[in-house]
Amino acid sequence: MEGPTLTMPVCITSCAFGIMLRSSSRLGLQGACRQRHGACGFGDGMSADDDRVEPLEPGLVAGLSTREAYPEDASAALGVQQIQTHLSHVFLSADRVYKLHKAVRFGFVDFSTRAKRNADSLRELRLNRRLARSVYLGVAAIERADGTLRLGPLREDLAPAPVGGAIAEHCVVMRRLPEGRDALSMLERGALNEAHVDAIAARIAEFHAANGLGAPAPFSREAWLERVAAPVRESFGEVGRDGVFATRARAAGAIAESVLARDAQRFERRRLAGRVVDGHGDLHLAHVWFERDDEAPLAIDCLEFRDDYRQIDAASEVAFLAMDLEYRGRRDLAERFLRRYAEASDDCDLYGVVDFFTAYRAAVRAKVACLAARDAAVPSAQRAHAEYSAERHLALAEGALAEPRPGSVVAMAGIVGSGKSSVAQALADATGGVVIASDRVRKRQAGIEPTARGHTEIYTEARTRATYVGLLERAVPVVRSGRLAILDATYARASLRHELRAWASSHGVASFLIEATCAEPLARARLEKRSRAGSDVSDAGPELYPSSAAGYEPPDEWPAALRARVRTDEDGWRAAVSDVAKRFGLGQPVARIAGGADSR
C-alpha cells in the first residue's frame, strides 16, 4: 500500500529531511518562503500557471508516487510517500529521498524550464556535497520504458537526451537521515552538548577556509555594502508593516541603519581581508545533523539557487546558528560556538559585526513569524504562536543592536606546563569569554599550521613582540562588543603586563590577571605528554621548563584586588576558576530576551 500524499505549505528552506522527520507543527510555515526573500511569498511572482513556464510532464508526480518507479531502491517496496514543499515534490522511501523541482518562477528563483530545473539539481548536488557528501548520492533521470515511468540509476551528471528526443527531468537523490539526530531535535531533548557545538564550529571553520572568495572578495565596495544592507532593511521593513510591532521594528531598523553607516569601513575591511565566503547560506539548527556523536556533523539543504544568498560575510553565516541557539535559551552555547569558530578561523574580528548580523538573522525570523501571524490560512493557534515568536525574535534583534556594556580583559600568566590554557578555557566556559591564544597567533602570523612543529625561527624576540601585539589587536573587537577577552599567554615579563594594563586603560576596560601554578613534576609531566602527542598548538616541551621558570617574573606589581592564583594541581581548580570569575564580576553574558526558551 502506498503512503499518503501530503501537501503542506512548507517553507522553501525546509529540506526534505526536515519535512520527513520533523512534525509539520513548526510555526509560521505558511508564507515561510519569505524567510529569506521578503515579499516573494506564495503566489508572488509567476507561478506554474504562467504560459512562460514549461510544465512538468502530465502524470509525472503520480508516477513517482508508486513503488514501481524505483527499481534501483529496494526499500521503495515498503511504500513511497509524497510531500510537497513550495518549490519541490519530494518522494520518500524507507532509505532514500527523491527531490523533483516544481515548474515555477518566483522573484527569487526560476525553475520555469526543464533545463533550468536540471541545472539546479546538479548545482544542489555539487554545493550540498561540500558539507554532506555522504547524504547527496547523485541525480537520477526520470525514464519511461514499456509505458512505465521509472527512475534511472544514480548519476553524477545529466543523462544524455535520446536521439531526436528531449533531455529527461532529473531528481536529486539523497540518503535518509536518522530521526531526531538534527541539532534542533537534540537541543530540545537536552542531548546537544558542548562537544557537539565544538564540532560544528570546527567543521564550519574548515568549510569556510576552503570556500573563501579571496582577499579581497570580488565585489566593489558599493556592491558589497549594498549586499550587506539590503536584506537588513527589507527584514526590519517587513516587520515594521505589522501594526503590533511597527514602532519597535522601525526604531530597531533605524539603529541598524546607523550601524551600517557607522561601520561601513568595518564591513569593507572584512571584504578586503577575505572574510567573505561561498557558504551554506541557511545554517540553522534544523539543518545540522549528527548521525553519531563521534562523527563530524553534516549540514544539509544549502541555498543553491542564488549565489547572493550564500556569498556572504562568514560572520553572518555563523550568526544565524548562534542566534538560533540564543533564541532557544542557550546563549551559553551560542557564545561557545562563536568562540570556537573564532579560535579555529583566527577571526576575532567577527566580534565587531556578529551582533549586527545576529540582529539581522533575528529580524528575518521575526518577519517570517509576522507574515504567518497575518495569514488567515494558518490555524489560529499557530497564528498566536507566530505572534509570540515574532515578539521574541524582535526582542532578540533589539538586544543585539543595543549599545554593549564595557568589556573586560584577563591576562593569563605562568610558567610553561602550569595549566594556563586549561584555566583560560575553564574561565571562558564560566563567563562566555573569548580565548585568544598566543600559540595560535604566533603561528598564524608566521603562516604555518597551528600544530606544525620544528619552526624555531618563530620564537625570536621580534616574533614574540609581534605575537603580543597580535593578541591585543585581536582583543579590540572582543572588548568593544562588551565581551571578555582572555589572553592565553605566559605574560612572564612585567613590561608586557604593564603594556597590557595601559592598553586596557586606553580602551576603557577593566583588566585582570590569573596566574596558573602547579608543582614542577606535574608541569614537566604535562610537557612530556604534550610533546609525545605532537597534536597540541603549543610547541613547549619539557626541555623549555628550566628557561621558562628562570625567566618568569612573578606578577607582584599587578594590583592584588585584580589578581588571582589558581593551583591546577589541586582537585578543585575548576571550581576555583568559577570563584575567581565571580570575585572579578565576570559572569555569563546576560540574556537578550526575557522568558523561557522557545523550542518550536
Beta strands, then each sheet from edge to edge (+ up, - down):
strand 1: 5-7
strand 2: 81-84
strand 3: 88-92
strand 4: 96-101
strand 5: 136-145
strand 6: 148-151
strand 7: 170-175
strand 8: 276-278
strand 9: 288-289
strand 10: 298-299
strand 11: 311-313
strand 12: 408-413
strand 13: 434-437
strand 14: 484-488
strand 15: 510-517
strand 16: 563-567
sheet 1: 1+ 2+ 3- 4+ 7- 5+ 6-
sheet 2: 8+ 11-
sheet 3: 9+ 10-
sheet 4: 13+ 14+ 12+ 15+ 16+
end
